[in-house]
């Protein structure tokens, strides 16, 4: 898994974002996967804010 404890994570998030893009994974596809893996995440206010931030980083920050 991604080791984000040794730094601020920017390099790891950038790498993950580019890997997703190279594989053709869209934000909608990634969100659908999260819906299957993290059932109910949208109803949890804290979790939904965290995931929305992650989606923003992965699909909007580096491109």
C-alpha positions in Angstrom: 0.0 0.0 0.0 1.0 3.6 -0.3 3.4 4.7 2.4 2.3 8.2 3.3 3.8 8.4 6.7 7.3 9.4 5.7 6.3 12.5 3.7 3.4 14.6 2.9 2.3 12.1 0.3 2.4 14.4 -2.7 4.8 12.2 -4.7 2.8 9.0 -3.9 -0.5 10.6 -4.8 0.9 11.9 -8.1 2.2 8.5 -8.9 -1.2 6.9 -8.1 -3.0 9.6 -10.2 -0.8 9.0 -13.2 -1.1 5.2 -12.8 -4.9 5.5 -12.8 -4.8 7.8 -15.8 -2.5 5.4 -17.7 -4.9 2.6 -17.0 -7.8 4.6 -18.3 -9.6 4.7 -14.9 -12.0 7.6 -14.7 -13.3 9.3 -11.6 -16.7 7.7 -12.1 -15.1 4.3 -12.4 -13.0 4.9 -9.2 -16.1 6.2 -7.4 -18.1 3.1 -8.4 -15.3 0.9 -7.0 -15.4 2.8 -3.8 -19.1 2.4 -3.6 -18.6 -1.4 -3.8 -15.7 -1.5 -1.3 -16.8 1.1 1.2 -20.6 0.6 1.4 -22.2 3.6 3.0 -19.3 6.0 2.8 -21.5 8.7 1.3 -23.7 8.7 4.5 -20.7 9.2 6.8 -20.0 12.9 6.8 -16.3 12.6 7.8 -15.6 9.7 5.4 -17.4 11.4 2.5 -15.3 14.6 2.9 -12.1 12.6 3.1 -13.0 10.6 0.0 -14.1 13.7 -1.9 -10.8 15.2 -1.1 -9.0 12.1 -2.3 -11.0 12.1 -5.6 -10.1 15.8 -6.0 -6.4 15.1 -5.5 -6.3 12.0 -7.8 -8.4 13.3 -10.7 -8.1 17.1 -10.6 -4.9 18.2 -8.9 -2.3 16.8 -11.3 -4.1 17.2 -14.6 
